[in-house]
Amino acid sequence: MVRSDARENRARILAAAREQFAENGNTSMNQIAQRAGVGAGTLYRNFPTREALILAIYQEEVERLVGTAPGLLADMPPLEALRHWTTSLVEAMRRKHGLGDALSSGAHQTITEQSYGPVIAAISQLLDAGKQDGSIREDADPGDFLQLTGALWRAASGPEDRSPRMLALILDGLRARP
């Protein structure tokens, strides 16, 4: 069982690292420890390498994202819930892409293996709700949808962000037709 102060330190480190990496992808482990208000020993006891820290940030992000699907479905129609969820996925993937240079190919493989199943399960939940209410085609496949969304996070962000228009096209293709 992990002590409460150890859990709090871990949470502070992850929050500080997320913020620090958002500001500067080349940030040092010492800068993260300082921002989190912990010593280097505490940081390295929790995350022995920079890669381990980045992997933990990704895992936490995937868990948060996957956990939003039921609430979105409770608050809005399935197609709109899928739009909101996918927009969050695109934002998360863009953040991941920004840190990608800091990871080895093995770490990229680990992220893919750890996140694929939960992400597909969330997409399945969203698509199944739409199939049930008749708003989404019966042949909509979660794996196909995930592959299509890969183009969204690769699209340039900023004032000329094409991803909302591209997502609208993808979702229009998912609509059930009479």
MOVEN-V595765 format. One record per pair of residues at least 12 apart in sequence whose C-alpha atoms are under 10 Angstrom apart, sorted by sequence separation. I is the first residue (numbers start at 1). GAP is how many residues later the second one is. D is the distance in Angstrom with one decimal. If there is no record, write none. Layout:
BEGIN
I,GAP,D
I,GAP,D
END
This chain:
BEGIN
17,12,8.5
20,12,6.6
69,12,7.4
72,12,7.8
73,12,9.8
96,12,10.0
127,12,9.9
128,12,8.9
151,12,8.1
152,12,8.1
19,13,9.0
30,13,8.5
68,13,9.6
69,13,8.2
72,13,7.6
127,13,7.1
128,13,9.7
152,13,9.4
17,14,8.8
18,14,9.1
29,14,7.9
30,14,9.8
127,14,8.0
128,14,9.5
149,14,9.0
152,14,6.8
16,15,9.1
17,15,5.5
20,15,8.0
29,15,8.6
69,15,9.3
96,15,9.9
127,15,7.3
151,15,8.4
152,15,7.1
16,16,5.9
17,16,8.3
19,16,9.1
20,16,9.9
68,16,9.8
69,16,6.8
124,16,9.2
126,16,9.2
151,16,9.4
15,17,9.3
16,17,7.9
68,17,7.5
124,17,7.8
125,17,9.2
149,17,8.9
14,18,8.9
16,18,8.8
17,18,8.1
29,18,9.7
123,18,8.9
124,18,5.6
127,18,9.5
148,18,9.6
149,18,7.6
152,18,10.0
13,19,6.9
14,19,9.9
16,19,5.8
17,19,7.9
66,19,8.7
123,19,5.6
124,19,8.9
148,19,9.0
12,20,9.7
13,20,6.8
15,20,9.3
16,20,5.2
29,20,8.6
65,20,7.6
68,20,9.6
122,20,8.8
123,20,8.5
12,21,9.2
13,21,9.3
15,21,7.6
16,21,9.0
29,21,6.8
65,21,9.5
120,21,9.5
121,21,8.1
124,21,9.7
149,21,8.4
13,22,8.0
14,22,8.2
28,22,8.4
120,22,5.9
121,22,9.9
123,22,8.0
148,22,7.7
12,23,8.7
13,23,5.1
27,23,9.8
65,23,7.2
66,23,9.2
119,23,9.0
120,23,6.7
123,23,7.9
9,24,10.0
12,24,5.3
13,24,8.2
29,24,9.2
65,24,7.1
119,24,9.6
120,24,10.0
11,25,9.0
12,25,7.9
13,25,7.8
120,25,9.1
145,25,8.2
10,26,9.1
12,26,8.5
120,26,7.5
145,26,9.3
9,27,7.8
62,27,8.7
65,27,8.5
116,27,9.4
119,27,8.4
9,28,8.5
10,28,9.6
61,28,9.5
9,29,7.2
13,29,9.1
14,29,9.7
145,29,9.1
13,30,7.0
62,30,8.3
89,30,9.1
116,30,9.3
12,31,10.0
61,31,7.3
62,31,9.9
10,32,8.6
14,32,10.0
61,32,9.8
9,33,7.8
10,33,7.9
13,33,8.8
14,33,9.7
17,33,9.9
21,33,9.1
140,33,9.2
141,33,9.5
9,34,8.4
13,34,9.2
58,34,8.6
140,34,6.5
10,35,9.7
18,35,9.5
58,35,9.4
61,35,9.6
136,35,8.7
139,35,8.7
140,35,9.2
6,36,8.8
10,36,6.7
17,36,7.9
18,36,8.5
136,36,9.3
137,36,8.5
138,36,8.9
140,36,9.5
9,37,8.8
10,37,8.9
17,37,8.2
58,37,9.3
85,37,9.1
86,37,8.8
136,37,8.9
137,37,5.6
138,37,9.4
139,37,9.5
58,38,7.2
85,38,8.7
136,38,5.4
137,38,5.6
138,38,7.5
7,39,9.8
14,39,7.5
18,39,6.8
57,39,9.3
135,39,8.2
136,39,4.6
137,39,4.2
6,40,8.9
13,40,8.8
14,40,8.8
17,40,7.9
18,40,9.5
82,40,9.6
135,40,5.7
136,40,4.7
137,40,7.3
55,41,9.8
82,41,7.7
85,41,8.8
134,41,8.5
135,41,5.3
136,41,8.5
14,42,7.7
15,42,8.5
54,42,9.0
134,42,6.4
135,42,8.4
14,43,6.3
18,43,9.9
82,43,9.6
83,43,9.8
131,43,9.8
133,43,9.9
134,43,9.0
13,44,9.8
82,44,6.0
130,44,9.4
131,44,9.3
134,44,9.6
54,45,7.9
81,45,7.2
82,45,7.6
130,45,8.8
131,45,8.1
14,46,8.8
54,46,9.3
80,46,9.7
81,46,9.7
130,46,8.9
78,47,9.3
79,47,7.8
82,47,9.8
127,47,9.0
54,48,8.5
55,48,8.8
78,48,6.1
79,48,8.0
81,48,9.7
82,48,9.0
54,49,8.1
62,49,9.7
66,49,9.5
77,49,9.7
78,49,7.3
81,49,9.5
78,50,8.6
79,50,8.7
80,50,9.7
51,51,7.2
52,51,9.4
67,51,9.4
78,51,5.8
79,51,6.4
50,52,8.2
51,52,6.1
55,52,7.5
59,52,7.6
62,52,9.0
63,52,8.5
66,52,6.6
67,52,9.8
69,52,9.8
70,52,8.5
73,52,9.0
77,52,8.6
78,52,5.0
79,52,9.8
50,53,8.7
51,53,8.1
54,53,9.3
55,53,8.9
58,53,7.4
62,53,6.4
65,53,9.5
66,53,6.2
69,53,6.2
73,53,7.2
77,53,7.8
78,53,8.7
61,54,9.7
62,54,9.4
65,54,8.3
66,54,9.2
68,54,8.7
69,54,8.2
72,54,9.0
78,54,9.4
52,55,8.7
55,55,8.3
56,55,9.5
59,55,7.6
63,55,7.9
66,55,8.1
67,55,8.0
69,55,10.0
70,55,8.1
78,55,8.1
51,56,7.3
55,56,6.8
58,56,9.6
59,56,7.2
62,56,7.8
63,56,8.9
66,56,5.6
69,56,7.5
70,56,8.3
73,56,7.8
77,56,8.9
78,56,9.7
79,56,7.0
93,56,9.8
97,56,8.6
54,57,9.8
58,57,8.6
62,57,7.4
65,57,8.7
66,57,8.6
69,57,6.9
73,57,9.6
78,57,7.6
79,57,7.3
89,57,9.8
93,57,8.5
96,57,9.9
97,57,8.8
77,58,8.8
78,58,8.3
94,58,9.3
95,58,9.3
55,59,9.7
86,59,9.8
90,59,7.4
93,59,9.3
94,59,5.6
86,60,9.1
89,60,8.6
90,60,8.0
93,60,6.1
94,60,7.5
89,61,9.7
90,61,9.3
91,61,9.4
92,61,8.6
93,61,8.7
94,61,9.5
87,62,9.4
90,62,6.4
91,62,7.1
94,62,9.7
86,63,7.6
89,63,9.5
90,63,4.9
94,63,8.8
89,64,8.4
90,64,8.7
87,65,8.9
90,65,9.7
86,66,9.2
87,66,9.2
91,66,9.5
86,67,10.0
25,70,9.9
22,73,7.6
25,73,7.1
26,73,8.7
90,73,8.4
21,74,9.1
24,74,9.7
25,74,6.0
90,74,10.0
24,75,9.5
25,75,9.3
26,75,9.5
22,76,8.5
25,76,8.8
26,76,8.1
87,76,8.5
18,77,9.6
21,77,8.9
22,77,8.8
25,77,8.0
87,77,7.9
21,78,7.6
86,78,9.9
87,80,8.3
83,81,9.1
86,81,8.2
83,84,7.4
83,85,8.1
83,87,9.7
83,88,7.5
82,89,8.4
80,91,9.2
79,92,7.4
79,93,9.4
79,95,8.7
79,96,8.1
END
